[in-house]
Amino acid sequence: MKACLTVDDSKVVRKFAVKIIEQLGFKPLEACDGKEALEVCSKEMPACILLDWNMPVMDGMQFLKEFRARSDSGGVIIIFCTTENDMSKIQTAIAAGANEYIMKPFDYDIVRDKFIQTRLIES
């Protein structure tokens, strides 16, 4: 079973995302910040990552840059899930290696559609 890592400092957001991930047929993994997410990825590389931008310790952009510098990160789909809606930030995230972008709050349909768009699942 493919794994999906949710990286968010909000336990409520992670819990909500885990339910969606399970419904989509993925094994859920969780991290509360970018540093912990890098540790999780060292133990088990996920097929996809739902990534928050604003977190303590290591934010989403710092995680994205460090993660994409790894030789084994190329096939992992990264979807930013954040309240950041400035077009320049979205462009920066895509340029740094994010595959897609979701605005919070999100729901099952939004996540499913992004999973279909990025070919994680079929429609």
N, CA, C and O atoms as CSV, one atom per row, in Angstrom:
chain,resi,resn,atom,element,x,y,z
A,1,MET,N,N,0.845,-1.189,0.000
A,1,MET,CA,C,0.000,0.000,0.000
A,1,MET,C,C,0.882,1.241,0.000
A,1,MET,O,O,1.818,1.347,0.792
A,2,LYS,N,N,0.580,2.176,-0.888
A,2,LYS,CA,C,1.319,3.427,-0.947
A,2,LYS,C,C,1.015,4.265,0.288
A,2,LYS,O,O,-0.097,4.229,0.816
A,3,ALA,N,N,2.013,5.020,0.744
A,3,ALA,CA,C,1.849,5.882,1.908
A,3,ALA,C,C,1.729,7.339,1.476
A,3,ALA,O,O,2.272,7.751,0.452
A,4,CYS,N,N,0.997,8.110,2.291
A,4,CYS,CA,C,0.883,9.549,2.105
A,4,CYS,C,C,1.204,10.214,3.433
A,4,CYS,O,O,0.581,9.912,4.451
A,5,LEU,N,N,2.168,11.111,3.426
A,5,LEU,CA,C,2.608,11.821,4.622
A,5,LEU,C,C,1.915,13.174,4.715
A,5,LEU,O,O,1.971,13.971,3.778
A,6,THR,N,N,1.261,13.432,5.846
A,6,THR,CA,C,0.677,14.742,6.121
A,6,THR,C,C,1.608,15.479,7.069
A,6,THR,O,O,1.906,14.996,8.161
A,7,VAL,N,N,2.065,16.655,6.645
A,7,VAL,CA,C,2.975,17.459,7.450
A,7,VAL,C,C,2.253,18.751,7.814
A,7,VAL,O,O,2.051,19.621,6.967
A,8,ASP,N,N,1.868,18.867,9.076
A,8,ASP,CA,C,1.120,20.038,9.530
A,8,ASP,C,C,1.284,20.153,11.037
A,8,ASP,O,O,1.256,19.143,11.739
A,9,ASP,N,N,1.456,21.367,11.543
A,9,ASP,CA,C,1.603,21.545,12.985
A,9,ASP,C,C,0.267,21.452,13.720
A,9,ASP,O,O,0.246,21.386,14.949
A,10,SER,N,N,-0.837,21.445,12.994
A,10,SER,CA,C,-2.158,21.297,13.601
A,10,SER,C,C,-2.555,19.825,13.658
A,10,SER,O,O,-2.677,19.162,12.628
A,11,LYS,N,N,-2.752,19.330,14.869
A,11,LYS,CA,C,-3.179,17.941,15.044
A,11,LYS,C,C,-4.557,17.714,14.421
A,11,LYS,O,O,-4.831,16.640,13.884
A,12,VAL,N,N,-5.422,18.727,14.495
A,12,VAL,CA,C,-6.773,18.627,13.930
A,12,VAL,C,C,-6.701,18.461,12.413
A,12,VAL,O,O,-7.403,17.623,11.846
A,13,VAL,N,N,-5.860,19.253,11.759
A,13,VAL,CA,C,-5.701,19.154,10.308
A,13,VAL,C,C,-5.137,17.780,9.940
A,13,VAL,O,O,-5.606,17.152,8.991
A,14,ARG,N,N,-4.136,17.314,10.686
A,14,ARG,CA,C,-3.566,15.992,10.396
A,14,ARG,C,C,-4.609,14.891,10.545
A,14,ARG,O,O,-4.686,13.988,9.713
A,15,LYS,N,N,-5.402,14.964,11.596
A,15,LYS,CA,C,-6.432,13.945,11.829
A,15,LYS,C,C,-7.457,13.943,10.688
A,15,LYS,O,O,-7.864,12.879,10.221
A,16,PHE,N,N,-7.867,15.119,10.249
A,16,PHE,CA,C,-8.822,15.244,9.147
A,16,PHE,C,C,-8.216,14.691,7.855
A,16,PHE,O,O,-8.870,13.949,7.122
A,17,ALA,N,N,-6.959,15.061,7.585
A,17,ALA,CA,C,-6.277,14.594,6.371
A,17,ALA,C,C,-6.106,13.074,6.388
A,17,ALA,O,O,-6.250,12.428,5.350
A,18,VAL,N,N,-5.803,12.504,7.541
A,18,VAL,CA,C,-5.631,11.050,7.653
A,18,VAL,C,C,-6.901,10.323,7.226
A,18,VAL,O,O,-6.829,9.310,6.530
A,19,LYS,N,N,-8.050,10.824,7.632
A,19,LYS,CA,C,-9.320,10.201,7.236
A,19,LYS,C,C,-9.475,10.203,5.721
A,19,LYS,O,O,-9.876,9.200,5.132
A,20,ILE,N,N,-9.160,11.321,5.097
A,20,ILE,CA,C,-9.253,11.427,3.635
A,20,ILE,C,C,-8.262,10.478,2.972
A,20,ILE,O,O,-8.610,9.765,2.031
A,21,ILE,N,N,-7.045,10.472,3.459
A,21,ILE,CA,C,-5.992,9.623,2.895
A,21,ILE,C,C,-6.388,8.150,2.959
A,21,ILE,O,O,-6.196,7.403,1.999
A,22,GLU,N,N,-6.936,7.745,4.088
A,22,GLU,CA,C,-7.378,6.350,4.231
A,22,GLU,C,C,-8.510,6.037,3.257
A,22,GLU,O,O,-8.530,4.959,2.664
A,23,GLN,N,N,-9.447,6.961,3.085
A,23,GLN,CA,C,-10.555,6.755,2.147
A,23,GLN,C,C,-10.046,6.618,0.713
A,23,GLN,O,O,-10.666,5.943,-0.108
A,24,LEU,N,N,-8.926,7.256,0.419
A,24,LEU,CA,C,-8.348,7.191,-0.923
A,24,LEU,C,C,-7.437,5.970,-1.109
A,24,LEU,O,O,-6.847,5.782,-2.173
A,25,GLY,N,N,-7.333,5.152,-0.069
A,25,GLY,CA,C,-6.590,3.899,-0.178
A,25,GLY,C,C,-5.096,3.994,0.105
A,25,GLY,O,O,-4.326,3.132,-0.319
A,26,PHE,N,N,-4.686,5.037,0.820
A,26,PHE,CA,C,-3.281,5.213,1.155
A,26,PHE,C,C,-3.037,4.956,2.640
A,26,PHE,O,O,-3.918,5.162,3.475
A,27,LYS,N,N,-1.839,4.507,2.946
A,27,LYS,CA,C,-1.410,4.364,4.337
A,27,LYS,C,C,-1.023,5.742,4.838
A,27,LYS,O,O,-0.175,6.392,4.227
A,28,PRO,N,N,-1.621,6.217,5.941
A,28,PRO,CA,C,-1.293,7.560,6.431
A,28,PRO,C,C,-0.021,7.583,7.278
A,28,PRO,O,O,0.206,6.711,8.117
A,29,LEU,N,N,0.791,8.591,7.038
A,29,LEU,CA,C,1.938,8.909,7.875
A,29,LEU,C,C,1.764,10.360,8.303
A,29,LEU,O,O,1.135,11.147,7.595
A,30,GLU,N,N,2.322,10.718,9.466
A,30,GLU,CA,C,2.142,12.077,9.973
A,30,GLU,C,C,3.450,12.659,10.493
A,30,GLU,O,O,4.321,11.938,10.980
A,31,ALA,N,N,3.568,13.988,10.378
A,31,ALA,CA,C,4.670,14.733,10.974
A,31,ALA,C,C,4.149,16.116,11.347
A,31,ALA,O,O,3.288,16.670,10.663
A,32,CYS,N,N,4.678,16.669,12.441
A,32,CYS,CA,C,4.190,17.964,12.920
A,32,CYS,C,C,5.009,19.143,12.397
A,32,CYS,O,O,4.630,20.295,12.606
A,33,ASP,N,N,6.122,18.872,11.725
A,33,ASP,CA,C,6.923,19.937,11.121
A,33,ASP,C,C,7.861,19.325,10.087
A,33,ASP,O,O,7.935,18.103,9.952
A,34,GLY,N,N,8.575,20.177,9.361
A,34,GLY,CA,C,9.445,19.705,8.303
A,34,GLY,C,C,10.581,18.821,8.780
A,34,GLY,O,O,10.956,17.864,8.102
A,35,LYS,N,N,11.126,19.135,9.934
A,35,LYS,CA,C,12.226,18.324,10.477
A,35,LYS,C,C,11.758,16.895,10.738
A,35,LYS,O,O,12.425,15.934,10.353
A,36,GLU,N,N,10.614,16.767,11.391
A,36,GLU,CA,C,10.064,15.440,11.664
A,36,GLU,C,C,9.706,14.740,10.351
A,36,GLU,O,O,9.865,13.525,10.233
A,37,ALA,N,N,9.230,15.494,9.376
A,37,ALA,CA,C,8.874,14.911,8.083
A,37,ALA,C,C,10.100,14.310,7.392
A,37,ALA,O,O,10.007,13.235,6.799
A,38,LEU,N,N,11.238,14.988,7.464
A,38,LEU,CA,C,12.458,14.438,6.874
A,38,LEU,C,C,12.837,13.119,7.548
A,38,LEU,O,O,13.293,12.185,6.889
A,39,GLU,N,N,12.645,13.053,8.864
A,39,GLU,CA,C,12.933,11.821,9.603
A,39,GLU,C,C,11.996,10.700,9.162
A,39,GLU,O,O,12.431,9.566,8.964
A,40,VAL,N,N,10.715,11.015,9.009
A,40,VAL,CA,C,9.741,10.011,8.565
A,40,VAL,C,C,10.124,9.498,7.178
A,40,VAL,O,O,10.081,8.293,6.927
A,41,CYS,N,N,10.495,10.402,6.283
A,41,CYS,CA,C,10.859,10.010,4.916
A,41,CYS,C,C,12.118,9.152,4.874
A,41,CYS,O,O,12.283,8.337,3.967
A,42,SER,N,N,13.003,9.330,5.847
A,42,SER,CA,C,14.210,8.506,5.913
A,42,SER,C,C,13.873,7.071,6.299
A,42,SER,O,O,14.584,6.136,5.930
A,43,LYS,N,N,12.785,6.904,7.042
A,43,LYS,CA,C,12.357,5.567,7.461
A,43,LYS,C,C,11.449,4.907,6.433
A,43,LYS,O,O,11.563,3.710,6.169
A,44,GLU,N,N,10.545,5.697,5.853
A,44,GLU,CA,C,9.595,5.180,4.865
A,44,GLU,C,C,9.254,6.281,3.870
A,44,GLU,O,O,8.623,7.277,4.223
A,45,MET,N,N,9.675,6.091,2.630
A,45,MET,CA,C,9.431,7.107,1.602
A,45,MET,C,C,7.978,7.036,1.142
A,45,MET,O,O,7.542,6.003,0.634
A,46,PRO,N,N,7.221,8.123,1.316
A,46,PRO,CA,C,5.823,8.122,0.886
A,46,PRO,C,C,5.697,8.331,-0.623
A,46,PRO,O,O,6.633,8.785,-1.281
A,47,ALA,N,N,4.533,7.993,-1.151
A,47,ALA,CA,C,4.237,8.266,-2.559
A,47,ALA,C,C,3.856,9.735,-2.736
A,47,ALA,O,O,4.074,10.326,-3.793
A,48,CYS,N,N,3.280,10.312,-1.672
A,48,CYS,CA,C,2.873,11.709,-1.737
A,48,CYS,C,C,2.976,12.355,-0.364
A,48,CYS,O,O,3.001,11.684,0.667
A,49,ILE,N,N,3.037,13.682,-0.390
A,49,ILE,CA,C,3.140,14.462,0.837
A,49,ILE,C,C,2.155,15.627,0.743
A,49,ILE,O,O,2.171,16.388,-0.225
A,50,LEU,N,N,1.304,15.757,1.753
A,50,LEU,CA,C,0.446,16.935,1.914
A,50,LEU,C,C,1.193,17.845,2.883
A,50,LEU,O,O,1.400,17.481,4.041
A,51,LEU,N,N,1.594,19.011,2.425
A,51,LEU,CA,C,2.560,19.836,3.142
A,51,LEU,C,C,2.005,21.208,3.492
A,51,LEU,O,O,1.569,21.956,2.616
A,52,ASP,N,N,2.025,21.531,4.780
A,52,ASP,CA,C,1.658,22.864,5.245
A,52,ASP,C,C,2.847,23.798,5.019
A,52,ASP,O,O,3.993,23.350,4.979
A,53,TRP,N,N,2.576,25.083,4.872
A,53,TRP,CA,C,3.647,26.051,4.653
A,53,TRP,C,C,4.198,26.568,5.977
A,53,TRP,O,O,5.403,26.506,6.217
A,54,ASN,N,N,3.314,27.078,6.837
A,54,ASN,CA,C,3.717,27.758,8.066
A,54,ASN,C,C,3.720,26.799,9.256
A,54,ASN,O,O,2.669,26.414,9.769
A,55,MET,N,N,4.932,26.423,9.680
A,55,MET,CA,C,5.096,25.512,10.821
A,55,MET,C,C,6.334,25.932,11.600
A,55,MET,O,O,7.253,26.530,11.040
A,56,PRO,N,N,6.359,25.617,12.898
A,56,PRO,CA,C,7.570,25.892,13.682
A,56,PRO,C,C,8.669,24.880,13.331
A,56,PRO,O,O,8.429,23.926,12.590
A,57,VAL,N,N,9.836,25.089,13.854
A,57,VAL,CA,C,11.019,24.234,13.694
A,57,VAL,C,C,11.536,24.281,12.254
A,57,VAL,O,O,12.619,24.813,12.010
A,58,MET,N,N,10.783,23.735,11.301
A,58,MET,CA,C,11.131,23.799,9.884
A,58,MET,C,C,9.848,23.969,9.089
A,58,MET,O,O,8.961,23.117,9.146
A,59,ASP,N,N,9.746,25.075,8.340
A,59,ASP,CA,C,8.515,25.334,7.594
A,59,ASP,C,C,8.456,24.498,6.316
A,59,ASP,O,O,9.410,23.804,5.964
A,60,GLY,N,N,7.334,24.578,5.642
A,60,GLY,CA,C,7.106,23.755,4.457
A,60,GLY,C,C,8.065,24.038,3.314
A,60,GLY,O,O,8.499,23.112,2.628
A,61,MET,N,N,8.402,25.304,3.097
A,61,MET,CA,C,9.306,25.640,2.006
A,61,MET,C,C,10.715,25.122,2.288
A,61,MET,O,O,11.380,24.611,1.387
A,62,GLN,N,N,11.166,25.251,3.517
A,62,GLN,CA,C,12.490,24.731,3.878
A,62,GLN,C,C,12.521,23.209,3.723
A,62,GLN,O,O,13.488,22.648,3.208
A,63,PHE,N,N,11.447,22.546,4.178
A,63,PHE,CA,C,11.354,21.099,3.998
A,63,PHE,C,C,11.406,20.741,2.520
A,63,PHE,O,O,12.153,19.848,2.119
A,64,LEU,N,N,10.608,21.441,1.704
A,64,LEU,CA,C,10.527,21.153,0.278
A,64,LEU,C,C,11.911,21.220,-0.374
A,64,LEU,O,O,12.286,20.327,-1.134
A,65,LYS,N,N,12.655,22.265,-0.080
A,65,LYS,CA,C,13.983,22.429,-0.671
A,65,LYS,C,C,14.936,21.321,-0.229
A,65,LYS,O,O,15.666,20.765,-1.050
A,66,GLU,N,N,14.933,20.999,1.060
A,66,GLU,CA,C,15.819,19.937,1.557
A,66,GLU,C,C,15.400,18.572,1.014
A,66,GLU,O,O,16.246,17.753,0.656
A,67,PHE,N,N,14.096,18.337,0.958
A,67,PHE,CA,C,13.601,17.054,0.468
A,67,PHE,C,C,13.920,16.867,-1.004
A,67,PHE,O,O,14.386,15.799,-1.403
A,68,ARG,N,N,13.677,17.883,-1.817
A,68,ARG,CA,C,13.935,17.771,-3.253
A,68,ARG,C,C,15.425,17.666,-3.568
A,68,ARG,O,O,15.789,17.249,-4.668
A,69,ALA,N,N,16.289,18.035,-2.630
A,69,ALA,CA,C,17.736,17.888,-2.832
A,69,ALA,C,C,18.172,16.430,-2.696
A,69,ALA,O,O,19.275,16.070,-3.108
A,70,ARG,N,N,17.317,15.597,-2.125
A,70,ARG,CA,C,17.623,14.165,-1.983
A,70,ARG,C,C,17.505,13.465,-3.329
A,70,ARG,O,O,16.649,13.810,-4.144
A,71,SER,N,N,18.353,12.500,-3.553
A,71,SER,CA,C,18.337,11.784,-4.833
A,71,SER,C,C,17.113,10.887,-4.988
A,71,SER,O,O,16.748,10.540,-6.111
A,72,ASP,N,N,16.472,10.504,-3.882
A,72,ASP,CA,C,15.338,9.579,-3.947
A,72,ASP,C,C,13.977,10.269,-3.867
A,72,ASP,O,O,12.965,9.603,-3.645
A,73,SER,N,N,13.936,11.593,-4.043
A,73,SER,CA,C,12.672,12.321,-3.853
A,73,SER,C,C,11.914,12.601,-5.142
A,73,SER,O,O,10.781,13.080,-5.093
A,74,GLY,N,N,12.504,12.319,-6.275
A,74,GLY,CA,C,11.936,12.716,-7.558
A,74,GLY,C,C,10.542,12.213,-7.853
A,74,GLY,O,O,9.740,12.943,-8.436
A,75,GLY,N,N,10.227,10.986,-7.467
A,75,GLY,CA,C,8.924,10.424,-7.788
A,75,GLY,C,C,7.827,10.752,-6.798
A,75,GLY,O,O,6.676,10.368,-7.002
A,76,VAL,N,N,8.166,11.459,-5.721
A,76,VAL,CA,C,7.193,11.764,-4.673
A,76,VAL,C,C,6.400,13.015,-5.066
A,76,VAL,O,O,6.973,14.051,-5.402
A,77,ILE,N,N,5.072,12.894,-5.016
A,77,ILE,CA,C,4.182,14.022,-5.315
A,77,ILE,C,C,4.024,14.864,-4.050
A,77,ILE,O,O,3.682,14.344,-2.988
A,78,ILE,N,N,4.273,16.158,-4.172
A,78,ILE,CA,C,4.122,17.064,-3.030
A,78,ILE,C,C,3.019,18.073,-3.347
A,78,ILE,O,O,3.058,18.780,-4.354
A,79,ILE,N,N,2.033,18.109,-2.444
A,79,ILE,CA,C,0.901,19.015,-2.581
A,79,ILE,C,C,0.893,19.945,-1.363
A,79,ILE,O,O,0.667,19.505,-0.236
A,80,PHE,N,N,1.143,21.232,-1.608
A,80,PHE,CA,C,1.044,22.189,-0.514
A,80,PHE,C,C,-0.416,22.338,-0.127
A,80,PHE,O,O,-1.276,22.498,-0.993
A,81,CYS,N,N,-0.702,22.288,1.171
A,81,CYS,CA,C,-2.044,22.503,1.722
A,81,CYS,C,C,-1.905,23.629,2.739
A,81,CYS,O,O,-1.465,23.399,3.865
A,82,THR,N,N,-2.277,24.838,2.349
A,82,THR,CA,C,-1.955,25.988,3.187
A,82,THR,C,C,-2.962,27.119,3.034
A,82,THR,O,O,-3.821,27.092,2.153
A,83,THR,N,N,-2.840,28.099,3.896
A,83,THR,CA,C,-3.661,29.303,3.800
A,83,THR,C,C,-2.961,30.369,2.963
A,83,THR,O,O,-3.559,31.401,2.658
A,84,GLU,N,N,-1.720,30.137,2.592
A,84,GLU,CA,C,-0.974,31.090,1.756
A,84,GLU,C,C,-1.623,31.142,0.369
A,84,GLU,O,O,-1.676,30.132,-0.332
A,85,ASN,N,N,-2.115,32.323,-0.022
A,85,ASN,CA,C,-2.804,32.416,-1.315
A,85,ASN,C,C,-2.188,33.449,-2.253
A,85,ASN,O,O,-2.762,33.767,-3.295
A,86,ASP,N,N,-1.039,33.964,-1.888
A,86,ASP,CA,C,-0.343,34.923,-2.733
A,86,ASP,C,C,0.221,34.193,-3.951
A,86,ASP,O,O,0.931,33.198,-3.800
A,87,MET,N,N,-0.084,34.671,-5.144
A,87,MET,CA,C,0.347,33.996,-6.373
A,87,MET,C,C,1.858,33.843,-6.440
A,87,MET,O,O,2.350,32.843,-6.962
A,88,SER,N,N,2.598,34.803,-5.929
A,88,SER,CA,C,4.062,34.687,-5.973
A,88,SER,C,C,4.542,33.542,-5.089
A,88,SER,O,O,5.523,32.877,-5.420
A,89,LYS,N,N,3.866,33.305,-3.976
A,89,LYS,CA,C,4.243,32.178,-3.103
A,89,LYS,C,C,3.912,30.849,-3.780
A,89,LYS,O,O,4.686,29.896,-3.696
A,90,ILE,N,N,2.778,30.789,-4.439
A,90,ILE,CA,C,2.404,29.570,-5.164
A,90,ILE,C,C,3.443,29.283,-6.247
A,90,ILE,O,O,3.887,28.144,-6.394
A,91,GLN,N,N,3.830,30.298,-6.996
A,91,GLN,CA,C,4.834,30.122,-8.043
A,91,GLN,C,C,6.177,29.695,-7.452
A,91,GLN,O,O,6.871,28.861,-8.033
A,92,THR,N,N,6.544,30.260,-6.308
A,92,THR,CA,C,7.787,29.887,-5.634
A,92,THR,C,C,7.755,28.423,-5.219
A,92,THR,O,O,8.743,27.705,-5.371
A,93,ALA,N,N,6.614,27.986,-4.695
A,93,ALA,CA,C,6.473,26.591,-4.263
A,93,ALA,C,C,6.586,25.633,-5.445
A,93,ALA,O,O,7.262,24.609,-5.347
A,94,ILE,N,N,5.938,25.950,-6.549
A,94,ILE,CA,C,5.991,25.103,-7.748
A,94,ILE,C,C,7.423,25.073,-8.293
A,94,ILE,O,O,7.920,24.015,-8.681
A,95,ALA,N,N,8.080,26.230,-8.322
A,95,ALA,CA,C,9.463,26.303,-8.813
A,95,ALA,C,C,10.419,25.503,-7.935
A,95,ALA,O,O,11.424,24.980,-8.416
A,96,ALA,N,N,10.098,25.411,-6.635
A,96,ALA,CA,C,10.962,24.681,-5.697
A,96,ALA,C,C,10.700,23.175,-5.710
A,96,ALA,O,O,11.428,22.415,-5.073
A,97,GLY,N,N,9.663,22.740,-6.433
A,97,GLY,CA,C,9.438,21.309,-6.553
A,97,GLY,C,C,8.096,20.792,-6.093
A,97,GLY,O,O,7.868,19.582,-6.105
A,98,ALA,N,N,7.192,21.682,-5.685
A,98,ALA,CA,C,5.833,21.231,-5.356
A,98,ALA,C,C,5.110,20.875,-6.647
A,98,ALA,O,O,5.323,21.511,-7.680
A,99,ASN,N,N,4.257,19.861,-6.586
A,99,ASN,CA,C,3.504,19.440,-7.768
A,99,ASN,C,C,2.154,20.130,-7.880
A,99,ASN,O,O,1.675,20.396,-8.982
A,100,GLU,N,N,1.544,20.419,-6.743
A,100,GLU,CA,C,0.209,21.009,-6.723
A,100,GLU,C,C,0.051,21.865,-5.479
A,100,GLU,O,O,0.932,21.912,-4.620
A,101,TYR,N,N,-1.080,22.535,-5.399
A,101,TYR,CA,C,-1.361,23.491,-4.332
A,101,TYR,C,C,-2.832,23.411,-3.973
A,101,TYR,O,O,-3.684,23.459,-4.860
A,102,ILE,N,N,-3.149,23.290,-2.686
A,102,ILE,CA,C,-4.527,23.269,-2.190
A,102,ILE,C,C,-4.654,24.342,-1.113
A,102,ILE,O,O,-3.799,24.468,-0.237
A,103,MET,N,N,-5.733,25.110,-1.197
A,103,MET,CA,C,-6.001,26.106,-0.158
A,103,MET,C,C,-6.773,25.461,0.992
A,103,MET,O,O,-7.665,24.644,0.766
A,104,LYS,N,N,-6.425,25.831,2.220
A,104,LYS,CA,C,-7.201,25.420,3.386
A,104,LYS,C,C,-8.398,26.357,3.494
A,104,LYS,O,O,-8.276,27.533,3.149
A,105,PRO,N,N,-9.537,25.886,3.953
A,105,PRO,CA,C,-9.814,24.487,4.310
A,105,PRO,C,C,-10.044,23.642,3.057
A,105,PRO,O,O,-10.560,24.127,2.050
A,106,PHE,N,N,-9.656,22.383,3.140
A,106,PHE,CA,C,-9.863,21.460,2.029
A,106,PHE,C,C,-10.799,20.351,2.475
A,106,PHE,O,O,-11.068,20.190,3.665
A,107,ASP,N,N,-11.296,19.582,1.500
A,107,ASP,CA,C,-12.182,18.473,1.817
A,107,ASP,C,C,-11.803,17.259,0.960
A,107,ASP,O,O,-10.849,17.309,0.184
A,108,TYR,N,N,-12.549,16.192,1.110
A,108,TYR,CA,C,-12.275,14.942,0.393
A,108,TYR,C,C,-12.216,15.163,-1.119
A,108,TYR,O,O,-11.282,14.706,-1.779
A,109,ASP,N,N,-13.207,15.859,-1.663
A,109,ASP,CA,C,-13.281,16.053,-3.115
A,109,ASP,C,C,-12.077,16.818,-3.656
A,109,ASP,O,O,-11.552,16.480,-4.717
A,110,ILE,N,N,-11.643,17.834,-2.939
A,110,ILE,CA,C,-10.489,18.625,-3.379
A,110,ILE,C,C,-9.227,17.760,-3.389
A,110,ILE,O,O,-8.468,17.776,-4.357
A,111,VAL,N,N,-9.008,17.010,-2.312
A,111,VAL,CA,C,-7.817,16.158,-2.234
A,111,VAL,C,C,-7.883,15.066,-3.300
A,111,VAL,O,O,-6.893,14.796,-3.979
A,112,ARG,N,N,-9.045,14.442,-3.444
A,112,ARG,CA,C,-9.200,13.404,-4.471
A,112,ARG,C,C,-8.899,13.956,-5.865
A,112,ARG,O,O,-8.207,13.312,-6.654
A,113,ASP,N,N,-9.414,15.141,-6.163
A,113,ASP,CA,C,-9.161,15.745,-7.473
A,113,ASP,C,C,-7.668,16.001,-7.699
A,113,ASP,O,O,-7.169,15.787,-8.804
A,114,LYS,N,N,-6.958,16.450,-6.678
A,114,LYS,CA,C,-5.513,16.683,-6.804
A,114,LYS,C,C,-4.773,15.352,-6.966
A,114,LYS,O,O,-3.790,15.276,-7.704
A,115,PHE,N,N,-5.236,14.315,-6.287
A,115,PHE,CA,C,-4.625,12.989,-6.432
A,115,PHE,C,C,-4.833,12.470,-7.858
A,115,PHE,O,O,-3.950,11.826,-8.424
A,116,ILE,N,N,-5.996,12.750,-8.428
A,116,ILE,CA,C,-6.258,12.335,-9.826
A,116,ILE,C,C,-5.378,13.153,-10.776
A,116,ILE,O,O,-4.758,12.592,-11.680
A,117,GLN,N,N,-5.322,14.457,-10.580
A,117,GLN,CA,C,-4.525,15.334,-11.444
A,117,GLN,C,C,-3.052,14.951,-11.441
A,117,GLN,O,O,-2.378,15.056,-12.466
A,118,THR,N,N,-2.557,14.513,-10.305
A,118,THR,CA,C,-1.134,14.156,-10.196
A,118,THR,C,C,-0.905,12.661,-10.453
A,118,THR,O,O,0.205,12.156,-10.279
A,119,ARG,N,N,-1.946,11.976,-10.861
A,119,ARG,CA,C,-1.891,10.558,-11.222
A,119,ARG,C,C,-1.537,9.623,-10.060
A,119,ARG,O,O,-0.996,8.537,-10.269
A,120,LEU,N,N,-1.850,10.056,-8.836
A,120,LEU,CA,C,-1.693,9.179,-7.683
A,120,LEU,C,C,-2.786,8.107,-7.681
A,120,LEU,O,O,-2.567,6.972,-7.260
A,121,ILE,N,N,-3.972,8.503,-8.165
A,121,ILE,CA,C,-5.092,7.578,-8.300
A,121,ILE,C,C,-5.758,7.821,-9.656
A,121,ILE,O,O,-5.525,8.839,-10.308
A,122,GLU,N,N,-6.575,6.882,-10.054
A,122,GLU,CA,C,-7.352,7.042,-11.294
A,122,GLU,C,C,-8.741,7.535,-10.929
A,122,GLU,O,O,-9.229,7.295,-9.825
A,123,SER,N,N,-9.369,8.226,-11.866
A,123,SER,CA,C,-10.709,8.774,-11.603
A,123,SER,C,C,-11.774,7.685,-11.593
A,123,SER,O,O,-12.952,7.976,-11.387
